[in-house]
Every structure is written in C-alpha cells, then in structure tokens.
Amino acid sequence: MGTLITDLDCWYAEKSAVVQPQTMDTTYRQFRHWVDASPFQETSECRSLLVWMLQREPRKASIKMAKVLKSFCSWASTPDVARLKVNPVA
C-alpha cells in the first residue's frame, strides 16, 4: 500500500485517459486540497477520511468529496489495481 497522494495521482492519470481531463480537473483539485488538509495520508485510512470529510463544511462540498472518495476506493480495490484488499467505504 502506498500513500494516499501517490495512489490519487495514479487514479487521476487513469481516469483522465478515459474522461476528458478538464471535466475532472476542478473536482480533482478540490479533492486533493481536502486530502492535503486531512490528518489521514495513507490509502488504508480511507474509511476514517470519509468520516472526516462528511464532518466538514460546507455540507454540499463535503458530500461531493465523499462521492469522489468512494469512487477512488472502488478503483483502488479492484483486482487489477489492488491498492486496497477490500473497499473500506462500500
């Protein structure tokens, strides 16, 4: 398992190959800002990160960031990626 930032960069690179990069850019930048501000920096701490995000304000942004985190964890737990053994936020 790697650090959350390293894994996020891999996830973003893979996603931006499929989705138009400008579509994801703003959301990814905001998500990265939230992750940088969080006390959780390991990929294995995604569940705690989700709880931390949902406790933040503004509420609408925290829900959006939680959805992005769920998407990231889903990607990280797929067998071909295997950054996580199981999806901690499924």
Stockholm file with secondary structure:
# STOCKHOLM 1.0

chainA/1-90         MGTLITDLDCWYAEKSAVVQPQTMDTTYRQFRHWVDASPFQETSECRSLLVWMLQREPRKASIKMAKVLKSFCSWASTPDVARLKVNPVA
#=GR chainA/1-90 SS CCBHHHHHHHHHHHHHHHSCHHHHHHHHHHHHHHHHHSSCCBGGGHHHHHHHHHTSSSHHHHHHHHHHHHHHHHHHTSTTTCSSSSCTTC
#=GC SS_cons        CCBHHHHHHHHHHHHHHHSCHHHHHHHHHHHHHHHHHSSCCBGGGHHHHHHHHHTSSSHHHHHHHHHHHHHHHHHHTSTTTCSSSSCTTC
//
